[in-house]
Amino acid sequence: MARKYSKGSARKVERAMKKRKAGTLKSGRSGKKVKSRKQAIAIGLSEARKEGKKVPKKKAVKKTAKKAVKKTARKTTKRGATKKRKTTKRKTARKRRSGAKARS
């Protein structure tokens, strides 16, 4: 069976792990110190990808997981939207009534 990762990519990950242990590995945009082992591995693999080493593509989220997330998102937005609508109507009605009383 063929190797999933090339030796070069393994070296990149190894280097990233050593840097993390030493406390000198930093994340890309923010430049914060990397403390997580998984993050260090991800950084090593991404560097290997950029250099064109043999590394499998990033895995996509499974469809079932996506569906579950979408379902919960729909439920929460429906709940939130109905509650918000009722409260805003009440507030505006109160404001109108109080404004009318103050003016006359």
Sequence and secondary structure as in RCSB ss.txt:
>XXXX:A:sequence
MARKYSKGSARKVERAMKKRKAGTLKSGRSGKKVKSRKQAIAIGLSEARKEGKKVPKKKAVKKTAKKAVKKTARK
TTKRGATKKRKTTKRKTARKRRSGAKARS
>XXXX:A:secstr
   SS HHHHHHHHHHHHHHHHT  B TTT  B   HHHHHHHHHHHHHHTT          HHHHHHHHHHHHH
HHHHHHHHHHHHHHHHHHHHHHHHHHHH 
